[in-house]
Amino acid sequence: MDEISPPTATVIVENEVVVTEPVAQPKSVPTGRDQAYDILKGFLILGVLGIHSVGRSSSKFTDNMSDLWFSLRNTSWLLQFCVPSFLFVSAILWSQSQTKRDSYKGYFKRRALSVLYPFIVWTFIFWGFKLLQQNNPADLATTTQTSYGITLTGPKFFVDLPARLHDLVWGKASFHLYFMSVLLQFVLVFPLFYWLMKKVKLKFTTALLIALALQGAVFIFQQKTQTFKYPASTFTWYLIVLIPGIWIGANKESWDKIRRWVALGSLACAIPTGYWYVMMERSIVEGYDIPSMPYNWMLALYGLAMPFLLLAVVQEVSQFRIWRPIAWIGEQSLGLYLVHMFVLEALSRPKYIEIMKRFSQPPWIAYAVLVVGSVFLVGLMTVPLEAPLFGKFRSRAKPS
């Protein structure tokens, strides 16, 4: 029998192939894109679609406060960690990207294309969608309005600068665009946070304690002053996941050494905090007054523990090909997040509600149709429209 040579490492330098000494066979072939994060984003976007779907279903297919109603609401509440987890993943990926660069040259251009551009485009799209839904001729009637010292003449809806700026600042053109507003705020402060993280060289526990302390300070400040009308639409509401995310991205090797222990601790944290958060939500809908501080803390801790846990688990299994469809969904997560609202609104029409009621489990049929419909729409848009709609402009720049 011929002797089998051990695997070797191959390096390509200036079109020349250099074979180095034999190395141990890795578990998976490394690529330029870490599939673990796409898989995680895939599960998270399916969770976000679940939040919106079962929320609608609880009002369309069930009696208020019935067992099925609570079952659907419990599902929605347990999935509330998904949006903070997306911010957590963004912090990791941006931090990893920055570790490959010596400066912030091009940083704001990259984020403008990937975050600001689609936010503005889809704000206008949802403004148009709102006008179609409301179908109010007065919105398009020509009028003259002066705001902030600026006088504009045109359709009433668009010359109302305070209302339109409110939509842009807080992401209120559609209720789910607040996430894009939070992400834009994080774009502005990320360089400072990353610089401090690299400058001080924190350990994981120190970074985590700082995140907890700052988050507590934000909760206390908001409780005492009520400064923000929409506190959950500010990046400060998510410091508890953003700071650890930046640390993980900047300290990949250190994270790989501790992630299993962090996963165990996160599991121990997620179970009680998730339980008490759900119990508080149930109490609220039953008419009880729940203090804001414990409510905020239970949700924040649950929203921190779950992405820690899921990231550690996904990184253990990401090499298996079975996850490739989920990874593709994760790659398209921004598009799915933006377009799924159209499918959701269509499914809320009476004629489709009646069709789904013919099935034994209409809430889950509605969710399946939402996922399939959203994936179909994004699939149609991927090649011809991904640049103008989602800011995915092809270039020779390094991946971010």
ChimeraX attribute file (.defattr): number of C-alpha atoms within 10 A of each C-alpha:
attribute: neighborCount
match mode: 1-to-1
recipient: residues
	/A:1	3
	/A:2	4
	/A:3	5
	/A:4	6
	/A:5	7
	/A:6	10
	/A:7	12
	/A:8	13
	/A:9	12
	/A:10	12
	/A:11	12
	/A:12	9
	/A:13	8
	/A:14	6
	/A:15	7
	/A:16	8
	/A:17	10
	/A:18	10
	/A:19	11
	/A:20	10
	/A:21	9
	/A:22	12
	/A:23	10
	/A:24	9
	/A:25	11
	/A:26	8
	/A:27	8
	/A:28	9
	/A:29	7
	/A:30	10
	/A:31	7
	/A:32	7
	/A:33	10
	/A:34	14
	/A:35	22
	/A:36	21
	/A:37	21
	/A:38	25
	/A:39	24
	/A:40	27
	/A:41	27
	/A:42	23
	/A:43	19
	/A:44	25
	/A:45	24
	/A:46	21
	/A:47	20
	/A:48	20
	/A:49	24
	/A:50	24
	/A:51	22
	/A:52	17
	/A:53	26
	/A:54	23
	/A:55	19
	/A:56	20
	/A:57	22
	/A:58	21
	/A:59	13
	/A:60	18
	/A:61	18
	/A:62	16
	/A:63	12
	/A:64	12
	/A:65	14
	/A:66	11
	/A:67	11
	/A:68	15
	/A:69	20
	/A:70	17
	/A:71	14
	/A:72	24
	/A:73	23
	/A:74	19
	/A:75	17
	/A:76	22
	/A:77	20
	/A:78	19
	/A:79	20
	/A:80	20
	/A:81	23
	/A:82	23
	/A:83	16
	/A:84	24
	/A:85	27
	/A:86	22
	/A:87	22
	/A:88	26
	/A:89	23
	/A:90	21
	/A:91	27
	/A:92	25
	/A:93	20
	/A:94	21
	/A:95	25
	/A:96	20
	/A:97	16
	/A:98	19
	/A:99	15
	/A:100	11
	/A:101	12
	/A:102	7
	/A:103	9
	/A:104	10
	/A:105	9
	/A:106	11
	/A:107	16
	/A:108	15
	/A:109	12
	/A:110	16
	/A:111	18
	/A:112	16
	/A:113	16
	/A:114	18
	/A:115	20
	/A:116	20
	/A:117	18
	/A:118	23
	/A:119	26
	/A:120	14
	/A:121	14
	/A:122	18
	/A:123	20
	/A:124	15
	/A:125	15
	/A:126	19
	/A:127	18
	/A:128	13
	/A:129	15
	/A:130	14
	/A:131	15
	/A:132	10
	/A:133	9
	/A:134	10
	/A:135	11
	/A:136	11
	/A:137	10
	/A:138	11
	/A:139	16
	/A:140	15
	/A:141	12
	/A:142	14
	/A:143	16
	/A:144	13
	/A:145	17
	/A:146	12
	/A:147	11
	/A:148	7
	/A:149	7
	/A:150	9
	/A:151	11
	/A:152	16
	/A:153	13
	/A:154	14
	/A:155	17
	/A:156	18
	/A:157	17
	/A:158	18
	/A:159	22
	/A:160	19
	/A:161	18
	/A:162	12
	/A:163	13
	/A:164	18
	/A:165	13
	/A:166	12
	/A:167	19
	/A:168	19
	/A:169	17
	/A:170	20
	/A:171	22
	/A:172	21
	/A:173	24
	/A:174	17
	/A:175	12
	/A:176	14
	/A:177	21
	/A:178	22
	/A:179	23
	/A:180	22
	/A:181	23
	/A:182	21
	/A:183	21
	/A:184	20
	/A:185	16
	/A:186	21
	/A:187	20
	/A:188	12
	/A:189	11
	/A:190	18
	/A:191	17
	/A:192	9
	/A:193	17
	/A:194	20
	/A:195	12
	/A:196	12
	/A:197	19
	/A:198	14
	/A:199	9
	/A:200	8
	/A:201	14
	/A:202	15
	/A:203	12
	/A:204	17
	/A:205	10
	/A:206	12
	/A:207	20
	/A:208	18
	/A:209	14
	/A:210	17
	/A:211	19
	/A:212	20
	/A:213	14
	/A:214	18
	/A:215	21
	/A:216	19
	/A:217	13
	/A:218	17
	/A:219	19
	/A:220	14
	/A:221	13
	/A:222	15
	/A:223	13
	/A:224	9
	/A:225	8
	/A:226	12
	/A:227	10
	/A:228	12
	/A:229	10
	/A:230	11
	/A:231	15
	/A:232	14
	/A:233	22
	/A:234	21
	/A:235	19
	/A:236	18
	/A:237	22
	/A:238	26
	/A:239	25
	/A:240	25
	/A:241	28
	/A:242	27
	/A:243	24
	/A:244	25
	/A:245	28
	/A:246	25
	/A:247	26
	/A:248	24
	/A:249	22
	/A:250	25
	/A:251	21
	/A:252	13
	/A:253	10
	/A:254	13
	/A:255	16
	/A:256	12
	/A:257	10
	/A:258	12
	/A:259	20
	/A:260	17
	/A:261	12
	/A:262	17
	/A:263	20
	/A:264	15
	/A:265	14
	/A:266	22
	/A:267	17
	/A:268	13
	/A:269	18
	/A:270	23
	/A:271	13
	/A:272	14
	/A:273	20
	/A:274	24
	/A:275	15
	/A:276	17
	/A:277	23
	/A:278	21
	/A:279	14
	/A:280	20
	/A:281	16
	/A:282	17
	/A:283	13
	/A:284	12
	/A:285	11
	/A:286	10
	/A:287	8
	/A:288	11
	/A:289	10
	/A:290	12
	/A:291	9
	/A:292	11
	/A:293	12
	/A:294	13
	/A:295	17
	/A:296	16
	/A:297	17
	/A:298	21
	/A:299	22
	/A:300	25
	/A:301	21
	/A:302	26
	/A:303	26
	/A:304	25
	/A:305	26
	/A:306	23
	/A:307	26
	/A:308	24
	/A:309	22
	/A:310	18
	/A:311	21
	/A:312	23
	/A:313	16
	/A:314	18
	/A:315	17
	/A:316	13
	/A:317	13
	/A:318	20
	/A:319	17
	/A:320	10
	/A:321	9
	/A:322	10
	/A:323	18
	/A:324	16
	/A:325	13
	/A:326	20
	/A:327	23
	/A:328	15
	/A:329	24
	/A:330	24
	/A:331	18
	/A:332	21
	/A:333	22
	/A:334	18
	/A:335	22
	/A:336	25
	/A:337	18
	/A:338	21
	/A:339	16
	/A:340	22
	/A:341	20
	/A:342	16
	/A:343	16
	/A:344	21
	/A:345	11
	/A:346	14
	/A:347	21
	/A:348	17
	/A:349	10
	/A:350	11
	/A:351	10
	/A:352	12
	/A:353	18
	/A:354	14
	/A:355	11
	/A:356	19
	/A:357	15
	/A:358	9
	/A:359	11
	/A:360	9
	/A:361	11
	/A:362	19
	/A:363	23
	/A:364	17
	/A:365	15
	/A:366	23
	/A:367	22
	/A:368	15
	/A:369	16
	/A:370	25
	/A:371	20
	/A:372	14
	/A:373	18
	/A:374	23
	/A:375	19
	/A:376	13
	/A:377	16
	/A:378	23
	/A:379	17
	/A:380	12
	/A:381	16
	/A:382	16
	/A:383	10
	/A:384	10
	/A:385	14
	/A:386	19
	/A:387	17
	/A:388	13
	/A:389	20
	/A:390	23
	/A:391	20
	/A:392	16
	/A:393	12
	/A:394	8
	/A:395	7
	/A:396	5
	/A:397	8
	/A:398	9
	/A:399	9
	/A:400	15
